[in-house]
């Protein structure tokens, strides 16, 4: 009898311990994106996927790791590579990999797989090779010295090599099952993720939402959310309604949420909000330097003086974005240099317009020259956030010095096609953000490799054309790198190649009944679900 009572008591105690574990529900967080994942789950932007690859691009760090990464202080730190050595001539990199890493398909991480992944990135980039960092064009050879040691030989020194290796696009490390023998993508890459990151995708979708689950082989700290769902909602107003109704739990990223909506949610009980402390990108006006009126540096300088950046940032960007007087923030590597800046000065802007020969002959407020009125569309890519409001304000500011500007939104490919063909006069653009600034931005000054129709024009105002960029990408001297940056950034400012507007910062809003906090990644362009503290 006593034995039976003890057994019953012991069984009851076991149930008390076990039941909560069985009853505990998986923690799921539902997020939102404007783009779907129809192009598949390979994180490299290629010519074949450029029109619709943004889905996986912004989310790739949840599924894939890189050899090295940045910490919050901007220092390169280990990731899949636990250490590395660089030869004195800057041309040989030897990486030692972690020995406790597996891909989501269960295969161990090896130097041979890393080699295949990097070679496949260069292959699948196609004509884009070099547009997202110079490194993929400089690899002469790679050798797996053993299972955990990879030697990479470059054709020349490159100051941005480690930086490029932090980029999810194009140098995420992807398992070999994602590739065919010729390094093209296998069918698997279209329906699954094969990475070493905290989450994975196994094909669960209804066409409008995608479900991602924990990677059981993940080598890092276990994330709070067991799974996450990404709902595809293209309209930003609809995203806010979905957040308020509980259909989604958070909106992460400035392109998915307007400044007005962010401000309202920040003041609404039950919703949390946060802004990253790091500059993300620089918004700017880009000019066609080959066509009137912007073939005249005085007109470009006048536009710079005409912009009231302080008013724009306060009225349109709710004080979140900060006025930009330089193409790149001083907090970016090599960019803390003194250059010419253009403070708001309408009278100086008008004087430059007069000097350039643009005058208002009939008193209608629009300047003319040689019978041509100063009227034109301001082309821009239709996107989220508060871009439309900003461009209306910019058009109003430029009208004060005699421009008649009409903002004209197009889809991404039409807009980019106009820029490539030179069929534009002025456009709204931005730097690339994250690890792309300033490294890839500077490389794209080179006409031989550039995919950037605005930055490539810098070479036309540089003495010696692209010679300075070629030297930049081939010197092993950090002192010389800084000298070249000082000259490049100085020329861009003196020649007013662009008109900087504002520095952007990523922000996020969430339902506090589901999410405690969200921490921005060092590269805050990317959504990192592991940084969500789920209640």
VEXTI-871363 format. One line per 8 residues: number of its first residue (from 1); their letters; for each residue x, y, z of C-alpha. Coordinates in nm, 3 decimals. Example, Ala and Ser with C-alpha at 12.3 -4.5 7.8 and 13.67 -1.06 7.14 Angstrom:
BEGIN
1> AS> 1.230/-0.450/0.780 ~ 1.367/-0.106/0.714 .
# end
This chain:
BEGIN
1> XXXXXXXX> 0.000/0.000/0.000 ~ 0.277/0.241/0.099 ~ 0.469/0.149/-0.219 ~ 0.162/0.217/-0.435 ~ 0.114/0.556/-0.267 ~ 0.479/0.643/-0.325 ~ 0.452/0.539/-0.693 ~ 0.134/0.747/-0.732 .
9> XXXXXXXX> 0.299/1.046/-0.565 ~ 0.607/1.010/-0.782 ~ 0.393/0.984/-1.098 ~ 0.198/1.293/-0.998 ~ 0.520/1.486/-0.946 ~ 0.644/1.380/-1.288 ~ 0.321/1.498/-1.447 ~ 0.346/1.831/-1.271 .
17> XXXXXXXX> 0.691/1.877/-1.425 ~ 0.609/1.734/-1.767 ~ 0.268/1.886/-1.835 ~ 0.388/2.246/-1.868 ~ 0.650/2.132/-2.119 ~ 0.388/1.949/-2.328 ~ 0.138/2.232/-2.290 ~ 0.383/2.506/-2.380 .
25> XXXXXXXX> 0.294/2.655/-2.716 ~ 0.554/2.743/-2.975 ~ 0.636/3.112/-2.984 ~ 0.546/3.248/-3.327 ~ 0.589/3.606/-3.442 ~ 0.417/3.736/-3.756 ~ 0.600/4.001/-3.960 ~ 0.543/4.176/-4.292 .
33> XXXXXXXX> 0.720/4.245/-4.620 ~ 0.632/4.429/-4.940 ~ 0.806/4.169/-5.157 ~ 0.737/3.800/-5.183 ~ 0.989/3.515/-5.214 ~ 0.885/3.401/-5.559 ~ 1.240/3.421/-5.695 ~ 1.352/3.159/-5.445 .
41> XXXXXXXX> 1.580/3.158/-5.143 ~ 1.925/3.212/-5.286 ~ 2.054/3.534/-5.125 ~ 2.257/3.664/-5.419 ~ 2.106/3.933/-5.641 ~ 2.158/3.826/-6.002 ~ 2.037/3.964/-6.337 ~ 1.777/3.687/-6.347 .
49> XXXXXXXX> 1.629/3.778/-6.008 ~ 1.690/4.154/-5.985 ~ 1.326/4.254/-6.027 ~ 1.191/4.049/-5.737 ~ 1.476/3.927/-5.519 ~ 1.423/4.183/-5.244 ~ 1.221/3.938/-5.035 ~ 1.512/3.709/-4.959 .
57> XXXXXXXX> 1.768/3.992/-4.966 ~ 1.624/4.174/-4.664 ~ 1.573/3.850/-4.466 ~ 1.881/3.652/-4.566 ~ 2.067/3.694/-4.234 ~ 1.802/3.480/-4.068 ~ 1.907/3.182/-4.278 ~ 2.266/3.240/-4.382 .
65> XXXXXXXX> 2.588/3.343/-4.210 ~ 2.901/3.503/-4.353 ~ 3.263/3.422/-4.278 ~ 3.301/3.742/-4.076 ~ 3.060/4.008/-3.955 ~ 3.048/4.350/-3.792 ~ 2.982/4.420/-3.428 ~ 2.790/4.723/-3.303 .
73> XXXXXXXX> 3.113/4.925/-3.286 ~ 3.189/4.873/-3.654 ~ 3.467/4.621/-3.595 ~ 3.501/4.306/-3.805 ~ 3.459/4.003/-3.581 ~ 3.447/3.624/-3.633 ~ 3.135/3.447/-3.755 ~ 3.177/3.119/-3.946 .
81> XXXXXXXX> 3.550/3.188/-3.952 ~ 3.684/3.193/-3.597 ~ 4.012/3.352/-3.703 ~ 4.205/3.464/-4.011 ~ 4.549/3.572/-4.125 ~ 4.639/3.823/-4.396 ~ 4.974/3.815/-4.575 ~ 5.201/4.120/-4.567 .
89> XXXXXXXX> 5.128/4.198/-4.933 ~ 4.752/4.191/-4.863 ~ 4.684/3.927/-5.128 ~ 4.651/3.604/-4.929 ~ 4.378/3.541/-4.671 ~ 4.375/3.223/-4.465 ~ 4.055/3.145/-4.272 ~ 4.010/2.892/-3.994 .
97> XXXXXXXX> 3.647/2.781/-3.967 ~ 3.449/2.694/-3.657 ~ 3.433/2.319/-3.603 ~ 3.080/2.308/-3.455 ~ 2.873/2.429/-3.750 ~ 2.626/2.241/-3.969 ~ 2.401/2.352/-4.251 ~ 2.025/2.323/-4.208 .
105> XXXXXXXX> 2.034/1.999/-4.412 ~ 2.264/1.846/-4.150 ~ 2.589/1.852/-4.348 ~ 2.894/1.992/-4.165 ~ 3.052/2.321/-4.266 ~ 3.382/2.260/-4.444 ~ 3.638/2.471/-4.625 ~ 3.545/2.297/-4.949 .
113> XXXXXXXX> 3.181/2.402/-4.909 ~ 3.281/2.761/-4.836 ~ 3.496/2.758/-5.149 ~ 3.204/2.630/-5.358 ~ 2.969/2.891/-5.214 ~ 3.203/3.183/-5.297 ~ 3.273/3.053/-5.648 ~ 2.900/3.007/-5.703 .
121> XXXXXXXX> 2.833/3.364/-5.592 ~ 3.070/3.501/-5.856 ~ 2.920/3.268/-6.118 ~ 2.558/3.353/-6.043 ~ 2.621/3.728/-6.014 ~ 2.685/3.727/-6.388 ~ 2.698/4.084/-6.517 ~ 2.639/4.207/-6.160 .
129> XXXXXXXX> 2.975/4.065/-6.049 ~ 3.160/4.347/-5.876 ~ 2.851/4.562/-5.821 ~ 2.805/4.441/-5.463 ~ 3.164/4.460/-5.351 ~ 3.484/4.422/-5.549 ~ 3.611/4.101/-5.386 ~ 3.431/3.851/-5.609 .
137> XXXXXXXX> 3.619/3.990/-5.910 ~ 3.959/3.960/-5.745 ~ 3.972/3.597/-5.631 ~ 4.250/3.425/-5.824 ~ 4.224/3.092/-5.644 ~ 4.094/2.919/-5.333 ~ 4.228/2.607/-5.170 ~ 4.087/2.397/-4.888 .
145> XXXXXXXX> 4.404/2.318/-4.693 ~ 4.203/2.083/-4.470 ~ 3.839/2.052/-4.360 ~ 3.851/2.375/-4.159 ~ 4.115/2.587/-4.333 ~ 4.059/2.789/-4.650 ~ 4.324/2.990/-4.831 ~ 4.207/3.266/-5.064 .
153> XXXXXXXX> 4.452/3.419/-5.309 ~ 4.368/3.758/-5.463 ~ 4.500/3.907/-5.786 ~ 4.578/4.234/-5.606 ~ 4.552/4.385/-5.258 ~ 4.203/4.511/-5.174 ~ 4.136/4.727/-4.870 ~ 3.771/4.621/-4.854 .
161> XXXXXXXX> 3.816/4.242/-4.863 ~ 3.699/4.172/-4.506 ~ 3.419/4.424/-4.542 ~ 3.289/4.248/-4.854 ~ 3.295/3.917/-4.671 ~ 3.037/4.055/-4.425 ~ 2.782/4.112/-4.703 ~ 2.486/3.875/-4.710 .
169> XXXXXXXX> 2.449/3.965/-5.076 ~ 2.660/3.823/-5.233 ~ 2.880/3.635/-4.985 ~ 2.643/3.445/-4.760 ~ 2.775/3.091/-4.719 ~ 2.528/2.853/-4.883 ~ 2.537/2.473/-4.869 ~ 2.647/2.283/-5.179 .
177> XXXXXXXX> 2.307/2.113/-5.219 ~ 2.183/2.451/-5.347 ~ 2.406/2.423/-5.656 ~ 2.438/2.207/-5.964 ~ 2.779/2.084/-6.076 ~ 2.820/2.390/-6.300 ~ 2.748/2.616/-5.995 ~ 2.409/2.720/-6.127 .
185> XXXXXXXX> 2.122/2.702/-5.877 ~ 1.962/2.367/-5.811 ~ 1.585/2.328/-5.781 ~ 1.632/2.301/-5.404 ~ 1.744/2.664/-5.382 ~ 1.406/2.774/-5.515 ~ 1.208/2.610/-5.236 ~ 1.439/2.583/-4.935 .
193> XXXXXXXX> 1.716/2.763/-4.752 ~ 2.042/2.576/-4.709 ~ 2.233/2.786/-4.460 ~ 2.383/2.789/-4.113 ~ 2.165/3.068/-3.969 ~ 1.910/3.045/-3.684 ~ 1.609/2.978/-3.910 ~ 1.525/2.780/-4.220 .
201> XXXXXXXX> 1.249/2.752/-4.480 ~ 1.102/2.418/-4.582 ~ 0.838/2.525/-4.833 ~ 0.543/2.620/-4.611 ~ 0.346/2.894/-4.790 ~ -0.004/2.976/-4.905 ~ 0.121/3.225/-5.162 ~ 0.066/3.530/-4.943 .
209> XXXXXXXX> 0.256/3.428/-4.631 ~ 0.568/3.221/-4.564 ~ 0.652/3.026/-4.248 ~ 1.008/2.984/-4.125 ~ 1.118/2.754/-3.842 ~ 1.425/2.717/-3.625 ~ 1.727/2.552/-3.777 ~ 1.779/2.248/-3.548 .
217> XXXXXXXX> 2.153/2.252/-3.623 ~ 2.209/2.621/-3.546 ~ 2.545/2.674/-3.378 ~ 2.468/3.006/-3.206 ~ 2.242/3.122/-2.927 ~ 1.888/2.988/-2.959 ~ 1.649/3.268/-3.067 ~ 1.339/3.345/-2.861 .
225> XXXXXXXX> 1.089/3.289/-3.144 ~ 1.041/2.924/-3.243 ~ 0.909/3.026/-3.582 ~ 0.811/3.334/-3.773 ~ 0.566/3.411/-4.048 ~ 0.618/3.676/-4.315 ~ 0.297/3.812/-4.465 ~ 0.321/3.987/-4.800 .
233> XXXXXXXX> 0.137/4.321/-4.785 ~ 0.248/4.569/-5.050 ~ 0.066/4.880/-4.927 ~ 0.220/5.053/-4.625 ~ -0.112/5.185/-4.495 ~ -0.244/4.828/-4.503 ~ 0.060/4.718/-4.303 ~ -0.031/4.963/-4.027 .
241> XXXXXXXX> -0.392/4.843/-4.023 ~ -0.269/4.483/-4.001 ~ -0.048/4.574/-3.704 ~ -0.328/4.755/-3.525 ~ -0.573/4.468/-3.581 ~ -0.329/4.203/-3.458 ~ -0.294/4.035/-3.797 ~ 0.081/4.099/-3.774 .
249> XXXXXXXX> 0.300/4.161/-3.471 ~ 0.561/4.407/-3.602 ~ 0.671/4.625/-3.890 ~ 1.051/4.631/-3.909 ~ 1.227/4.876/-4.140 ~ 1.176/5.231/-4.265 ~ 1.070/5.131/-4.618 ~ 0.773/4.942/-4.476 .
257> XXXXXXXX> 0.634/5.222/-4.259 ~ 0.580/5.593/-4.317 ~ 0.716/5.848/-4.071 ~ 0.367/5.968/-3.987 ~ 0.253/5.614/-3.907 ~ 0.567/5.547/-3.702 ~ 0.507/5.864/-3.500 ~ 0.145/5.771/-3.433 .
265> XXXXXXXX> 0.233/5.417/-3.326 ~ 0.508/5.549/-3.101 ~ 0.245/5.752/-2.914 ~ -0.021/5.478/-2.904 ~ -0.052/5.267/-2.586 ~ 0.014/4.901/-2.649 ~ 0.270/4.957/-2.923 ~ 0.646/4.978/-2.892 .
273> XXXXXXXX> 0.877/5.165/-3.127 ~ 1.249/5.220/-3.169 ~ 1.493/5.400/-3.400 ~ 1.843/5.274/-3.470 ~ 2.130/5.498/-3.363 ~ 2.342/5.434/-3.673 ~ 2.311/5.610/-4.008 ~ 2.170/5.371/-4.265 .
281> XXXXXXXX> 2.186/5.555/-4.600 ~ 2.211/5.904/-4.746 ~ 1.922/6.032/-4.955 ~ 2.027/6.266/-5.234 ~ 1.929/6.428/-5.563 ~ 2.129/6.289/-5.852 ~ 2.192/6.494/-6.166 ~ 2.252/6.402/-6.528 .
289> XXXXXXXX> 2.585/6.575/-6.577 ~ 2.567/6.524/-6.954 ~ 2.247/6.722/-7.012 ~ 2.131/7.078/-6.950 ~ 2.083/7.234/-6.707 ~ 2.295/7.011/-6.483 ~ 2.594/7.000/-6.714 ~ 2.673/7.334/-6.550 .
297> XXXXXXXX> 2.829/7.302/-6.203 ~ 2.675/7.637/-6.103 ~ 2.325/7.499/-6.145 ~ 2.413/7.192/-5.939 ~ 2.556/7.414/-5.668 ~ 2.244/7.633/-5.678 ~ 2.023/7.330/-5.613 ~ 2.241/7.240/-5.317 .
305> XXXXXXXX> 2.205/7.590/-5.172 ~ 1.828/7.593/-5.235 ~ 1.755/7.286/-5.024 ~ 1.628/7.361/-4.675 ~ 1.730/7.028/-4.531 ~ 1.649/7.118/-4.171 ~ 1.287/7.203/-4.258 ~ 1.254/6.894/-4.475 .
313> XXXXXXXX> 1.379/6.659/-4.204 ~ 1.155/6.812/-3.939 ~ 0.836/6.848/-4.145 ~ 0.847/6.531/-4.357 ~ 1.079/6.293/-4.176 ~ 0.948/6.375/-3.827 ~ 1.294/6.465/-3.701 ~ 1.407/6.103/-3.739 .
321> XXXXXXXX> 1.622/6.163/-4.044 ~ 1.901/6.417/-4.004 ~ 2.018/6.682/-4.249 ~ 2.296/6.562/-4.480 ~ 2.548/6.805/-4.623 ~ 2.791/6.537/-4.741 ~ 2.737/6.230/-4.958 ~ 2.846/5.995/-4.679 .
329> XXXXXXXX> 2.818/6.034/-4.304 ~ 3.141/6.100/-4.117 ~ 3.072/5.785/-3.914 ~ 3.130/5.570/-4.224 ~ 3.485/5.431/-4.270 ~ 3.731/5.677/-4.430 ~ 3.459/5.946/-4.460 ~ 3.543/6.175/-4.169 .
337> XXXXXXXX> 3.702/6.438/-4.394 ~ 3.644/6.808/-4.449 ~ 3.472/6.893/-4.777 ~ 3.275/7.181/-4.927 ~ 2.921/7.200/-4.789 ~ 2.621/7.400/-4.903 ~ 2.412/7.555/-4.627 ~ 2.062/7.680/-4.712 .
345> XXXXXXXX> 2.107/8.014/-4.890 ~ 1.838/8.114/-5.139 ~ 2.007/8.437/-5.246 ~ 2.333/8.261/-5.324 ~ 2.137/7.997/-5.519 ~ 1.957/8.265/-5.723 ~ 2.283/8.442/-5.798 ~ 2.437/8.119/-5.931 .
353> XXXXXXXX> 2.133/8.059/-6.152 ~ 2.167/8.410/-6.296 ~ 2.539/8.359/-6.349 ~ 2.464/8.038/-6.537 ~ 2.232/8.230/-6.770 ~ 1.899/8.104/-6.642 ~ 1.661/8.401/-6.603 ~ 1.287/8.455/-6.558 .
361> XXXXXXXX> 1.203/8.658/-6.869 ~ 0.825/8.671/-6.840 ~ 0.789/8.691/-6.462 ~ 0.601/8.361/-6.426 ~ 0.851/8.230/-6.171 ~ 1.013/7.978/-6.409 ~ 1.359/8.053/-6.547 ~ 1.452/8.018/-6.912 .
369> XXXXXXXX> 1.766/7.994/-7.121 ~ 1.796/7.985/-7.500 ~ 1.419/7.950/-7.523 ~ 1.406/7.645/-7.291 ~ 1.202/7.663/-6.973 ~ 1.348/7.519/-6.654 ~ 1.077/7.257/-6.613 ~ 1.133/6.885/-6.577 .
377> XXXXXXXX> 1.017/6.567/-6.402 ~ 1.193/6.455/-6.084 ~ 1.207/6.081/-6.145 ~ 1.205/5.840/-5.856 ~ 1.139/5.478/-5.778 ~ 0.799/5.413/-5.625 ~ 0.858/5.274/-5.277 ~ 0.730/5.294/-4.924 .
385> XXXXXXXX> 0.804/5.535/-4.644 ~ 0.750/5.909/-4.692 ~ 0.933/5.958/-5.023 ~ 0.637/6.108/-5.211 ~ 0.582/6.375/-4.946 ~ 0.953/6.456/-4.941 ~ 0.968/6.509/-5.316 ~ 0.669/6.741/-5.316 .
393> XXXXXXXX> 0.848/6.950/-5.052 ~ 1.172/6.946/-5.254 ~ 0.984/7.058/-5.566 ~ 0.840/7.349/-5.369 ~ 1.185/7.449/-5.242 ~ 1.338/7.441/-5.591 ~ 1.052/7.653/-5.726 ~ 1.193/7.936/-5.516 .
401> XXXXXXXX> 1.494/7.956/-5.748 ~ 1.301/7.918/-6.073 ~ 1.256/7.545/-6.129 ~ 0.924/7.389/-6.220 ~ 0.964/7.035/-6.087 ~ 0.706/6.757/-6.112 ~ 0.776/6.441/-5.909 ~ 0.732/6.137/-6.132 .
409> XXXXXXXX> 0.718/5.789/-5.975 ~ 0.784/5.471/-6.173 ~ 0.843/5.107/-6.093 ~ 1.199/5.005/-6.011 ~ 1.299/4.867/-6.351 ~ 1.152/5.159/-6.550 ~ 1.325/5.408/-6.323 ~ 1.658/5.227/-6.345 .
417> XXXXXXXX> 1.622/5.200/-6.723 ~ 1.576/5.577/-6.750 ~ 1.894/5.633/-6.553 ~ 2.094/5.382/-6.756 ~ 1.981/5.535/-7.084 ~ 2.048/5.890/-6.963 ~ 1.685/5.981/-7.028 ~ 1.650/6.195/-6.717 .
425> XXXXXXXX> 1.764/6.527/-6.579 ~ 1.726/6.492/-6.203 ~ 1.639/6.194/-5.987 ~ 1.595/6.097/-5.625 ~ 1.842/5.832/-5.516 ~ 2.030/5.706/-5.213 ~ 2.355/5.544/-5.118 ~ 2.343/5.169/-5.062 .
433> XXXXXXXX> 2.360/5.150/-4.684 ~ 2.523/4.907/-4.445 ~ 2.847/4.740/-4.550 ~ 2.803/4.867/-4.907 ~ 2.885/5.222/-4.791 ~ 3.142/5.343/-4.872 ~ 3.324/5.047/-5.031 ~ 3.088/4.942/-5.311 .
441> XXXXXXXX> 2.979/5.302/-5.365 ~ 3.337/5.407/-5.439 ~ 3.405/5.106/-5.663 ~ 3.101/5.197/-5.871 ~ 3.268/5.521/-5.979 ~ 3.468/5.302/-6.219 ~ 3.283/5.296/-6.556 ~ 3.427/4.952/-6.636 .
449> XXXXXXXX> 3.233/4.781/-6.356 ~ 2.970/5.030/-6.242 ~ 2.603/4.947/-6.209 ~ 2.532/5.291/-6.062 ~ 2.436/5.553/-6.325 ~ 2.485/5.840/-6.080 ~ 2.816/5.750/-5.916 ~ 2.976/5.652/-6.248 .
457> XXXXXXXX> 2.958/6.019/-6.347 ~ 3.211/6.108/-6.079 ~ 3.484/5.970/-6.306 ~ 3.397/6.237/-6.564 ~ 3.490/6.519/-6.323 ~ 3.802/6.351/-6.183 ~ 4.141/6.439/-6.322 ~ 4.258/6.116/-6.479 .
465> XXXXXXXX> 3.910/5.963/-6.494 ~ 3.886/5.632/-6.308 ~ 4.259/5.602/-6.236 ~ 4.208/5.700/-5.873 ~ 3.946/5.428/-5.823 ~ 4.171/5.166/-5.981 ~ 4.446/5.269/-5.741 ~ 4.208/5.265/-5.445 .
473> XXXXXXXX> 4.106/4.908/-5.515 ~ 4.465/4.791/-5.553 ~ 4.663/4.958/-5.274 ~ 4.772/4.782/-4.957 ~ 4.844/5.113/-4.781 ~ 4.575/5.231/-4.542 ~ 4.733/5.576/-4.548 ~ 4.693/5.592/-4.925 .
481> XXXXXXXX> 4.334/5.466/-4.901 ~ 4.251/5.759/-4.674 ~ 4.424/6.007/-4.907 ~ 4.222/5.881/-5.201 ~ 3.896/5.903/-5.008 ~ 3.978/6.261/-4.913 ~ 4.035/6.351/-5.277 ~ 3.726/6.164/-5.405 .
489> XXXXXXXX> 3.486/6.303/-5.148 ~ 3.631/6.650/-5.195 ~ 3.579/6.638/-5.572 ~ 3.224/6.507/-5.537 ~ 3.143/6.799/-5.306 ~ 3.327/7.071/-5.504 ~ 3.164/6.961/-5.828 ~ 2.824/6.917/-5.660 .
497> XXXXXXXX> 2.782/6.584/-5.838 ~ 2.486/6.518/-5.607 ~ 2.276/6.719/-5.364 ~ 2.273/6.535/-5.029 ~ 1.940/6.561/-4.847 ~ 1.928/6.349/-4.533 ~ 2.081/6.064/-4.341 ~ 1.832/5.784/-4.284 .
505> XXXXXXXX> 1.791/5.564/-3.977 ~ 1.604/5.238/-3.960 ~ 1.305/5.215/-3.728 ~ 1.053/4.957/-3.613 ~ 0.714/4.933/-3.442 ~ 0.555/4.632/-3.271 ~ 0.266/4.499/-3.065 ~ 0.380/4.503/-2.702 .
513> XXXXXXXX> 0.149/4.218/-2.606 ~ 0.361/3.989/-2.826 ~ 0.705/4.149/-2.843 ~ 0.912/4.292/-2.560 ~ 1.185/4.465/-2.764 ~ 1.365/4.460/-3.097 ~ 1.741/4.517/-3.127 ~ 1.878/4.644/-3.458 .
521> XXXXXXXX> 2.160/4.451/-3.622 ~ 2.493/4.620/-3.702 ~ 2.365/4.630/-4.061 ~ 2.012/4.743/-3.980 ~ 1.893/4.713/-4.339 ~ 1.843/4.347/-4.271 ~ 1.564/4.211/-4.052 ~ 1.705/3.984/-3.783 .
529> XXXXXXX> 1.432/3.781/-3.613 ~ 1.680/3.645/-3.359 ~ 1.693/4.001/-3.222 ~ 1.323/3.997/-3.137 ~ 1.249/3.938/-2.769 ~ 0.917/3.752/-2.785 ~ 0.706/3.744/-2.469 .
# end
